[in-house]
């Protein structure tokens, strides 16, 4: 007997993150590729998790999430958006933002439905749509500033279009959608009666004078928007996988019906700790932003000193660097060279385009200790002499 995998998995290979991480480990390269911190999460948060474990909060939480966590999420949402949300009927705690996206797509997309995806995209979006039997339709953001051509958005809409996936602040580009851009997208969504699935996991990481705006707060958008966020990015504990979805009750009910049969519930003590984290509020968020802004400035300088053209990101903890001045066109080839010959890992964004489009850029992550970035700087000095 030769068991075969399901047909729905056709075309799903190993993720680029797995490939780059394996290469980085093989060559003992400094990993500025994958998007997770190499430093410890806050001590007060870890202490809260230990306290919850020792208090025997170790059984299943309600499938929708601990009531205290949903209340804390509601308070955080109201503080930032100036809009109210019902924690009992409109918030669902999930095992990370990735599970939230999967549950949302499975709950709302029927076979044959078309979903608009801006590219470069986070790599789980298209597989989620395909597994639901949906059809991804791609709209390219235009470098170097990752502008949106709204004529292309309108042209991509057909009678089968049901939803748009939005990501702001945007991974991998670092773009923060402006309120004006979101208003144009909202107008299109309302005109064509489309859902918007808005991935906002980097909402606390916005730099300089840029402002994060949740599209759900714009006129006419609450009833058609599902907002996804996560505590992992905000509190530097990506392995905890505590995410959530905020949506009107009618959509939340559908999402919960899927969620209960995927993970059912997320780790109870980690949910309890997330309450403590969210209650830390603005003082913690200011400290976090100061740290990341310093790392952003540090890495931008390092990359520029190495001969790469860099447009500083507006948000997230990623930097896109142009490799063409060094004589490279293929981002995957450059990343393999960078790992094996220079000793630094980056991610090739061609993996985030449905057709492998070459933007001439690679993605670096600055969620790293200052000394990690400094060590990478020493290695990157070799770039000019080797390319």
C-alpha beads as a LAMMPS data file, in Angstrom:
LAMMPS data file: protein, C-alpha beads

387 atoms
386 bonds

1 atom types
1 bond types

-500.0 500.0 xlo xhi
-500.0 500.0 ylo yhi
-500.0 500.0 zlo zhi

Masses

1 110.0

Atoms # bond

1 1 1 0.000 0.000 0.000
2 1 1 1.241 3.455 -0.930
3 1 1 -0.912 6.029 0.867
4 1 1 -1.268 9.330 -0.938
5 1 1 -1.818 12.729 0.579
6 1 1 -5.039 14.599 -0.106
7 1 1 -5.339 16.349 -3.456
8 1 1 -5.928 19.628 -1.667
9 1 1 -2.253 19.625 -0.631
10 1 1 -1.007 19.678 -4.215
11 1 1 1.369 22.592 -4.644
12 1 1 1.998 23.062 -0.928
13 1 1 5.710 22.576 -0.353
14 1 1 8.081 23.329 2.493
15 1 1 7.860 26.960 3.571
16 1 1 10.705 29.322 2.767
17 1 1 11.169 29.850 6.505
18 1 1 11.998 26.185 7.029
19 1 1 14.491 26.189 4.151
20 1 1 16.284 29.337 5.300
21 1 1 16.382 28.246 8.942
22 1 1 17.890 24.891 7.940
23 1 1 20.546 26.610 5.833
24 1 1 21.295 29.094 8.613
25 1 1 21.774 26.238 11.081
26 1 1 23.972 24.322 8.632
27 1 1 26.312 27.271 8.102
28 1 1 25.917 28.683 11.626
29 1 1 24.764 31.959 10.110
30 1 1 23.303 34.845 12.080
31 1 1 19.584 34.511 11.442
32 1 1 18.066 37.849 10.454
33 1 1 15.513 35.961 8.387
34 1 1 12.652 34.556 10.413
35 1 1 10.459 37.025 12.221
36 1 1 10.853 36.235 15.879
37 1 1 12.938 37.804 18.667
38 1 1 16.230 36.352 19.836
39 1 1 15.778 37.961 23.258
40 1 1 13.687 37.075 26.296
41 1 1 10.097 38.149 26.709
42 1 1 9.199 40.451 29.613
43 1 1 9.930 38.991 33.051
44 1 1 6.585 40.183 34.432
45 1 1 4.786 38.246 31.703
46 1 1 6.723 35.035 32.309
47 1 1 6.137 35.410 36.042
48 1 1 2.407 35.743 35.368
49 1 1 2.445 32.506 33.352
50 1 1 4.297 30.681 36.129
51 1 1 1.852 32.025 38.703
52 1 1 -1.080 30.818 36.619
53 1 1 0.448 27.345 36.334
54 1 1 1.141 27.210 40.066
55 1 1 -2.421 28.359 40.750
56 1 1 -3.568 25.294 38.783
57 1 1 -5.062 27.189 35.866
58 1 1 -4.135 24.180 33.772
59 1 1 -7.418 22.785 32.464
60 1 1 -9.290 23.745 29.319
61 1 1 -10.262 27.367 28.998
62 1 1 -13.602 28.183 27.367
63 1 1 -13.298 27.643 23.631
64 1 1 -13.902 31.336 23.014
65 1 1 -11.102 32.317 25.411
66 1 1 -10.847 33.222 29.075
67 1 1 -13.453 35.896 29.892
68 1 1 -10.741 37.967 31.576
69 1 1 -8.621 37.874 28.413
70 1 1 -11.495 38.792 26.136
71 1 1 -12.269 41.708 28.462
72 1 1 -8.621 42.841 28.354
73 1 1 -8.631 42.618 24.550
74 1 1 -11.816 44.706 24.465
75 1 1 -10.252 47.377 26.687
76 1 1 -7.129 47.477 24.509
77 1 1 -9.225 47.752 21.343
78 1 1 -11.292 50.569 22.820
79 1 1 -8.171 52.426 24.001
80 1 1 -6.626 52.378 20.540
81 1 1 -9.649 52.562 18.254
82 1 1 -12.024 54.641 20.407
83 1 1 -14.721 52.104 19.493
84 1 1 -16.473 49.621 21.750
85 1 1 -16.580 45.858 21.275
86 1 1 -18.555 43.164 23.112
87 1 1 -16.011 40.734 24.621
88 1 1 -18.610 37.981 24.961
89 1 1 -20.072 38.106 21.455
90 1 1 -17.406 39.696 19.259
91 1 1 -13.979 38.411 20.404
92 1 1 -12.569 34.908 19.948
93 1 1 -9.192 33.840 21.342
94 1 1 -7.269 31.571 18.962
95 1 1 -4.001 29.657 18.888
96 1 1 -2.123 32.501 17.278
97 1 1 -3.117 34.768 14.421
98 1 1 -2.414 31.933 11.981
99 1 1 -5.223 29.817 13.421
100 1 1 -7.487 32.856 13.449
101 1 1 -6.912 33.349 9.722
102 1 1 -7.528 29.658 9.006
103 1 1 -10.757 29.595 11.028
104 1 1 -12.005 32.787 9.383
105 1 1 -11.342 31.540 5.856
106 1 1 -12.930 28.163 6.564
107 1 1 -15.947 29.845 8.161
108 1 1 -16.625 32.403 5.448
109 1 1 -15.221 31.246 2.093
110 1 1 -17.147 28.766 -0.060
111 1 1 -15.734 26.738 -2.949
112 1 1 -15.487 29.037 -5.952
113 1 1 -15.422 32.251 -3.920
114 1 1 -12.642 34.617 -4.951
115 1 1 -10.443 36.356 -2.380
116 1 1 -8.256 39.366 -3.189
117 1 1 -4.746 39.146 -1.721
118 1 1 -2.168 41.925 -1.871
119 1 1 1.301 40.712 -2.699
120 1 1 3.890 40.289 -1.389
121 1 1 1.761 38.386 1.128
122 1 1 2.248 36.430 4.333
123 1 1 2.689 32.923 3.017
124 1 1 -0.247 31.262 4.811
125 1 1 -2.918 33.364 3.081
126 1 1 -3.150 31.592 -0.306
127 1 1 -3.027 28.039 1.136
128 1 1 -5.861 28.889 3.524
129 1 1 -8.007 30.137 0.654
130 1 1 -7.159 27.129 -1.503
131 1 1 -7.929 24.637 1.282
132 1 1 -11.381 26.212 1.582
133 1 1 -11.907 25.719 -2.148
134 1 1 -11.599 29.440 -2.781
135 1 1 -9.667 31.154 -5.566
136 1 1 -6.934 33.673 -4.681
137 1 1 -6.726 36.760 -6.898
138 1 1 -3.530 38.748 -6.521
139 1 1 -2.930 42.498 -6.549
140 1 1 0.677 43.633 -6.504
141 1 1 1.880 46.471 -4.291
142 1 1 4.316 48.651 -6.224
143 1 1 7.843 49.112 -4.916
144 1 1 9.779 50.959 -3.667
145 1 1 7.030 52.517 -1.493
146 1 1 4.583 49.660 -1.938
147 1 1 1.832 51.838 -3.351
148 1 1 -1.670 50.529 -4.022
149 1 1 -3.196 50.926 -7.481
150 1 1 -6.900 51.039 -6.715
151 1 1 -7.762 50.733 -10.396
152 1 1 -6.118 47.304 -10.233
153 1 1 -8.163 46.478 -7.145
154 1 1 -11.390 47.329 -8.951
155 1 1 -10.307 45.431 -12.058
156 1 1 -9.680 42.286 -9.993
157 1 1 -13.248 42.165 -8.664
158 1 1 -15.707 39.771 -10.299
159 1 1 -19.200 38.569 -9.330
160 1 1 -17.459 35.713 -7.476
161 1 1 -15.329 37.984 -5.276
162 1 1 -16.281 37.629 -1.617
163 1 1 -13.419 39.009 0.474
164 1 1 -10.215 41.022 0.625
165 1 1 -7.289 40.075 2.858
166 1 1 -5.564 43.171 4.209
167 1 1 -2.329 43.244 6.212
168 1 1 -1.304 46.442 7.965
169 1 1 1.338 47.057 9.182
170 1 1 2.452 44.900 6.293
171 1 1 4.760 41.900 6.364
172 1 1 7.201 41.756 4.573
173 1 1 7.376 45.355 3.314
174 1 1 6.900 47.359 6.521
175 1 1 4.186 49.450 4.855
176 1 1 1.535 51.020 7.090
177 1 1 -1.638 51.637 5.146
178 1 1 -2.723 55.265 5.503
179 1 1 -6.232 56.241 6.529
180 1 1 -6.739 57.632 3.015
181 1 1 -5.764 54.302 1.447
182 1 1 -7.984 52.384 3.850
183 1 1 -10.880 54.721 3.066
184 1 1 -10.516 53.969 -0.647
185 1 1 -10.414 50.245 0.061
186 1 1 -13.454 50.579 2.337
187 1 1 -15.383 52.364 -0.404
188 1 1 -14.654 49.493 -2.788
189 1 1 -15.627 46.876 -0.192
190 1 1 -18.941 48.614 0.502
191 1 1 -19.733 49.152 -3.188
192 1 1 -19.194 45.459 -3.966
193 1 1 -20.471 44.057 -0.652
194 1 1 -17.135 42.431 0.216
195 1 1 -15.764 41.164 3.508
196 1 1 -12.390 42.457 4.699
197 1 1 -10.117 40.189 6.731
198 1 1 -7.586 42.524 8.322
199 1 1 -4.380 41.050 9.762
200 1 1 -3.034 43.628 12.238
201 1 1 -0.557 41.637 14.349
202 1 1 2.069 44.413 14.127
203 1 1 -0.338 47.178 15.154
204 1 1 1.832 48.245 18.091
205 1 1 4.978 48.536 15.961
206 1 1 4.496 51.761 13.997
207 1 1 7.320 54.299 13.725
208 1 1 7.892 58.023 13.325
209 1 1 4.703 59.923 12.523
210 1 1 2.883 57.035 10.872
211 1 1 -0.396 55.980 12.445
212 1 1 -2.076 52.591 12.500
213 1 1 -5.770 52.642 11.649
214 1 1 -8.079 49.634 11.872
215 1 1 -10.289 49.527 8.798
216 1 1 -13.113 48.132 10.957
217 1 1 -13.455 51.573 12.569
218 1 1 -14.181 53.373 9.288
219 1 1 -17.803 54.230 8.392
220 1 1 -19.753 51.252 7.103
221 1 1 -16.967 48.745 7.776
222 1 1 -17.669 47.171 11.182
223 1 1 -20.316 44.754 9.897
224 1 1 -18.075 43.454 7.096
225 1 1 -14.640 43.347 8.786
226 1 1 -12.809 40.700 10.809
227 1 1 -9.720 42.013 12.595
228 1 1 -6.915 39.647 13.570
229 1 1 -4.206 40.382 16.111
230 1 1 -1.861 38.555 18.454
231 1 1 -0.029 38.927 21.739
232 1 1 3.057 37.112 20.465
233 1 1 4.487 40.047 18.500
234 1 1 3.577 42.660 21.111
235 1 1 5.099 40.747 24.023
236 1 1 7.976 38.951 22.251
237 1 1 6.570 35.502 23.047
238 1 1 5.756 34.226 19.579
239 1 1 5.811 30.595 20.746
240 1 1 2.868 31.149 23.082
241 1 1 0.489 31.402 20.116
242 1 1 -2.216 33.527 21.737
243 1 1 -4.073 35.374 19.000
244 1 1 -7.597 36.656 18.561
245 1 1 -10.258 37.697 16.090
246 1 1 -12.593 40.663 16.532
247 1 1 -15.757 40.681 14.425
248 1 1 -19.485 41.431 14.593
249 1 1 -21.527 38.730 16.297
250 1 1 -22.898 37.227 13.081
251 1 1 -19.379 36.591 11.748
252 1 1 -17.982 35.647 15.155
253 1 1 -20.529 32.842 15.511
254 1 1 -19.351 31.314 12.226
255 1 1 -15.671 31.649 13.164
256 1 1 -16.279 29.992 16.522
257 1 1 -17.973 27.020 14.871
258 1 1 -14.731 26.303 13.004
259 1 1 -12.401 27.198 15.870
260 1 1 -14.017 24.674 18.230
261 1 1 -13.010 21.833 15.901
262 1 1 -9.486 23.072 15.104
263 1 1 -7.778 23.773 18.425
264 1 1 -10.873 24.107 20.647
265 1 1 -8.936 26.219 23.163
266 1 1 -5.535 27.832 23.682
267 1 1 -3.252 27.242 26.669
268 1 1 -5.034 28.472 29.800
269 1 1 -2.017 29.731 31.808
270 1 1 -0.698 31.606 28.784
271 1 1 -4.078 33.257 28.295
272 1 1 -4.013 34.303 31.953
273 1 1 -0.542 35.786 31.474
274 1 1 -1.697 37.630 28.357
275 1 1 -4.257 39.435 30.529
276 1 1 -1.417 40.781 32.668
277 1 1 0.470 41.814 29.538
278 1 1 -2.428 43.686 27.978
279 1 1 -3.204 45.399 31.272
280 1 1 0.336 46.841 31.257
281 1 1 -1.037 49.244 28.665
282 1 1 0.651 52.321 27.236
283 1 1 3.778 52.397 29.456
284 1 1 4.803 48.960 28.189
285 1 1 3.880 49.817 24.597
286 1 1 6.019 52.986 24.668
287 1 1 8.994 51.025 25.991
288 1 1 8.522 48.356 23.325
289 1 1 8.363 50.934 20.546
290 1 1 11.496 52.710 21.789
291 1 1 13.404 49.426 21.764
292 1 1 12.288 48.493 18.264
293 1 1 12.861 51.959 16.861
294 1 1 16.473 51.783 18.051
295 1 1 16.901 48.349 16.460
296 1 1 15.287 49.628 13.256
297 1 1 17.731 52.515 13.046
298 1 1 20.632 50.202 13.853
299 1 1 19.823 47.679 11.127
300 1 1 19.018 50.312 8.500
301 1 1 22.473 51.839 9.051
302 1 1 24.150 48.419 8.947
303 1 1 22.504 47.554 5.636
304 1 1 23.274 50.930 4.097
305 1 1 26.902 50.667 5.196
306 1 1 27.011 47.285 3.440
307 1 1 25.989 48.925 0.161
308 1 1 22.294 48.070 0.150
309 1 1 19.554 50.566 -0.664
310 1 1 17.037 50.643 2.182
311 1 1 13.768 52.507 2.629
312 1 1 13.158 52.509 6.416
313 1 1 9.987 50.575 7.271
314 1 1 6.951 52.448 8.537
315 1 1 5.973 49.543 10.791
316 1 1 6.588 45.858 11.699
317 1 1 10.074 44.625 12.563
318 1 1 11.188 43.962 8.995
319 1 1 13.392 45.867 6.559
320 1 1 13.405 45.359 2.805
321 1 1 16.824 45.928 1.205
322 1 1 17.532 46.323 -2.519
323 1 1 20.271 43.945 -3.731
324 1 1 20.522 45.140 -7.330
325 1 1 23.297 47.671 -6.701
326 1 1 25.422 44.705 -5.616
327 1 1 24.843 43.028 -8.958
328 1 1 22.161 40.562 -7.885
329 1 1 18.733 39.999 -9.430
330 1 1 17.574 36.648 -8.020
331 1 1 16.677 37.017 -4.348
332 1 1 16.805 33.297 -3.490
333 1 1 20.275 32.922 -5.010
334 1 1 21.440 35.978 -3.083
335 1 1 20.031 34.648 0.200
336 1 1 21.766 31.297 -0.263
337 1 1 25.027 33.124 -1.006
338 1 1 24.497 35.410 1.974
339 1 1 24.118 32.424 4.294
340 1 1 26.863 30.183 2.928
341 1 1 29.508 32.810 2.137
342 1 1 28.767 35.788 4.393
343 1 1 27.150 34.061 7.369
344 1 1 23.921 36.075 7.619
345 1 1 20.409 34.828 6.837
346 1 1 17.663 36.849 5.140
347 1 1 14.377 35.876 3.478
348 1 1 13.782 36.065 -0.309
349 1 1 10.428 37.839 -0.856
350 1 1 9.832 36.043 -4.161
351 1 1 8.311 33.360 -1.898
352 1 1 5.597 35.892 -1.059
353 1 1 4.460 36.316 -4.690
354 1 1 2.222 33.776 -6.407
355 1 1 4.423 33.814 -9.521
356 1 1 7.825 34.155 -7.837
357 1 1 8.156 37.788 -8.924
358 1 1 11.634 39.229 -8.430
359 1 1 11.466 42.628 -6.733
360 1 1 15.256 42.836 -6.378
361 1 1 14.875 42.979 -2.610
362 1 1 15.382 40.735 0.414
363 1 1 13.834 40.897 3.881
364 1 1 15.778 41.295 7.111
365 1 1 14.335 41.150 10.645
366 1 1 15.423 43.534 13.406
367 1 1 13.666 41.748 16.293
368 1 1 17.132 40.982 17.570
369 1 1 19.486 41.943 20.374
370 1 1 21.775 44.908 19.597
371 1 1 24.780 42.605 19.749
372 1 1 23.198 40.238 17.202
373 1 1 22.785 43.069 14.705
374 1 1 26.312 44.302 15.495
375 1 1 27.723 40.831 14.810
376 1 1 25.818 40.719 11.512
377 1 1 27.279 44.117 10.638
378 1 1 30.810 42.729 10.848
379 1 1 29.925 39.906 8.483
380 1 1 28.026 42.128 6.058
381 1 1 31.132 44.264 5.543
382 1 1 32.287 41.449 3.246
383 1 1 29.433 42.031 0.810
384 1 1 31.132 44.696 -1.246
385 1 1 34.248 42.595 -1.805
386 1 1 32.461 39.356 -2.700
387 1 1 29.661 40.331 -5.035

Bonds

1 1 1 2
2 1 2 3
3 1 3 4
4 1 4 5
5 1 5 6
6 1 6 7
7 1 7 8
8 1 8 9
9 1 9 10
10 1 10 11
11 1 11 12
12 1 12 13
13 1 13 14
14 1 14 15
15 1 15 16
16 1 16 17
17 1 17 18
18 1 18 19
19 1 19 20
20 1 20 21
21 1 21 22
22 1 22 23
23 1 23 24
24 1 24 25
25 1 25 26
26 1 26 27
27 1 27 28
28 1 28 29
29 1 29 30
30 1 30 31
31 1 31 32
32 1 32 33
33 1 33 34
34 1 34 35
35 1 35 36
36 1 36 37
37 1 37 38
38 1 38 39
39 1 39 40
40 1 40 41
41 1 41 42
42 1 42 43
43 1 43 44
44 1 44 45
45 1 45 46
46 1 46 47
47 1 47 48
48 1 48 49
49 1 49 50
50 1 50 51
51 1 51 52
52 1 52 53
53 1 53 54
54 1 54 55
55 1 55 56
56 1 56 57
57 1 57 58
58 1 58 59
59 1 59 60
60 1 60 61
61 1 61 62
62 1 62 63
63 1 63 64
64 1 64 65
65 1 65 66
66 1 66 67
67 1 67 68
68 1 68 69
69 1 69 70
70 1 70 71
71 1 71 72
72 1 72 73
73 1 73 74
74 1 74 75
75 1 75 76
76 1 76 77
77 1 77 78
78 1 78 79
79 1 79 80
80 1 80 81
81 1 81 82
82 1 82 83
83 1 83 84
84 1 84 85
85 1 85 86
86 1 86 87
87 1 87 88
88 1 88 89
89 1 89 90
90 1 90 91
91 1 91 92
92 1 92 93
93 1 93 94
94 1 94 95
95 1 95 96
96 1 96 97
97 1 97 98
98 1 98 99
99 1 99 100
100 1 100 101
101 1 101 102
102 1 102 103
103 1 103 104
104 1 104 105
105 1 105 106
106 1 106 107
107 1 107 108
108 1 108 109
109 1 109 110
110 1 110 111
111 1 111 112
112 1 112 113
113 1 113 114
114 1 114 115
115 1 115 116
116 1 116 117
117 1 117 118
118 1 118 119
119 1 119 120
120 1 120 121
121 1 121 122
122 1 122 123
123 1 123 124
124 1 124 125
125 1 125 126
126 1 126 127
127 1 127 128
128 1 128 129
129 1 129 130
130 1 130 131
131 1 131 132
132 1 132 133
133 1 133 134
134 1 134 135
135 1 135 136
136 1 136 137
137 1 137 138
138 1 138 139
139 1 139 140
140 1 140 141
141 1 141 142
142 1 142 143
143 1 143 144
144 1 144 145
145 1 145 146
146 1 146 147
147 1 147 148
148 1 148 149
149 1 149 150
150 1 150 151
151 1 151 152
152 1 152 153
153 1 153 154
154 1 154 155
155 1 155 156
156 1 156 157
157 1 157 158
158 1 158 159
159 1 159 160
160 1 160 161
161 1 161 162
162 1 162 163
163 1 163 164
164 1 164 165
165 1 165 166
166 1 166 167
167 1 167 168
168 1 168 169
169 1 169 170
170 1 170 171
171 1 171 172
172 1 172 173
173 1 173 174
174 1 174 175
175 1 175 176
176 1 176 177
177 1 177 178
178 1 178 179
179 1 179 180
180 1 180 181
181 1 181 182
182 1 182 183
183 1 183 184
184 1 184 185
185 1 185 186
186 1 186 187
187 1 187 188
188 1 188 189
189 1 189 190
190 1 190 191
191 1 191 192
192 1 192 193
193 1 193 194
194 1 194 195
195 1 195 196
196 1 196 197
197 1 197 198
198 1 198 199
199 1 199 200
200 1 200 201
201 1 201 202
202 1 202 203
203 1 203 204
204 1 204 205
205 1 205 206
206 1 206 207
207 1 207 208
208 1 208 209
209 1 209 210
210 1 210 211
211 1 211 212
212 1 212 213
213 1 213 214
214 1 214 215
215 1 215 216
216 1 216 217
217 1 217 218
218 1 218 219
219 1 219 220
220 1 220 221
221 1 221 222
222 1 222 223
223 1 223 224
224 1 224 225
225 1 225 226
226 1 226 227
227 1 227 228
228 1 228 229
229 1 229 230
230 1 230 231
231 1 231 232
232 1 232 233
233 1 233 234
234 1 234 235
235 1 235 236
236 1 236 237
237 1 237 238
238 1 238 239
239 1 239 240
240 1 240 241
241 1 241 242
242 1 242 243
243 1 243 244
244 1 244 245
245 1 245 246
246 1 246 247
247 1 247 248
248 1 248 249
249 1 249 250
250 1 250 251
251 1 251 252
252 1 252 253
253 1 253 254
254 1 254 255
255 1 255 256
256 1 256 257
257 1 257 258
258 1 258 259
259 1 259 260
260 1 260 261
261 1 261 262
262 1 262 263
263 1 263 264
264 1 264 265
265 1 265 266
266 1 266 267
267 1 267 268
268 1 268 269
269 1 269 270
270 1 270 271
271 1 271 272
272 1 272 273
273 1 273 274
274 1 274 275
275 1 275 276
276 1 276 277
277 1 277 278
278 1 278 279
279 1 279 280
280 1 280 281
281 1 281 282
282 1 282 283
283 1 283 284
284 1 284 285
285 1 285 286
286 1 286 287
287 1 287 288
288 1 288 289
289 1 289 290
290 1 290 291
291 1 291 292
292 1 292 293
293 1 293 294
294 1 294 295
295 1 295 296
296 1 296 297
297 1 297 298
298 1 298 299
299 1 299 300
300 1 300 301
301 1 301 302
302 1 302 303
303 1 303 304
304 1 304 305
305 1 305 306
306 1 306 307
307 1 307 308
308 1 308 309
309 1 309 310
310 1 310 311
311 1 311 312
312 1 312 313
313 1 313 314
314 1 314 315
315 1 315 316
316 1 316 317
317 1 317 318
318 1 318 319
319 1 319 320
320 1 320 321
321 1 321 322
322 1 322 323
323 1 323 324
324 1 324 325
325 1 325 326
326 1 326 327
327 1 327 328
328 1 328 329
329 1 329 330
330 1 330 331
331 1 331 332
332 1 332 333
333 1 333 334
334 1 334 335
335 1 335 336
336 1 336 337
337 1 337 338
338 1 338 339
339 1 339 340
340 1 340 341
341 1 341 342
342 1 342 343
343 1 343 344
344 1 344 345
345 1 345 346
346 1 346 347
347 1 347 348
348 1 348 349
349 1 349 350
350 1 350 351
351 1 351 352
352 1 352 353
353 1 353 354
354 1 354 355
355 1 355 356
356 1 356 357
357 1 357 358
358 1 358 359
359 1 359 360
360 1 360 361
361 1 361 362
362 1 362 363
363 1 363 364
364 1 364 365
365 1 365 366
366 1 366 367
367 1 367 368
368 1 368 369
369 1 369 370
370 1 370 371
371 1 371 372
372 1 372 373
373 1 373 374
374 1 374 375
375 1 375 376
376 1 376 377
377 1 377 378
378 1 378 379
379 1 379 380
380 1 380 381
381 1 381 382
382 1 382 383
383 1 383 384
384 1 384 385
385 1 385 386
386 1 386 387
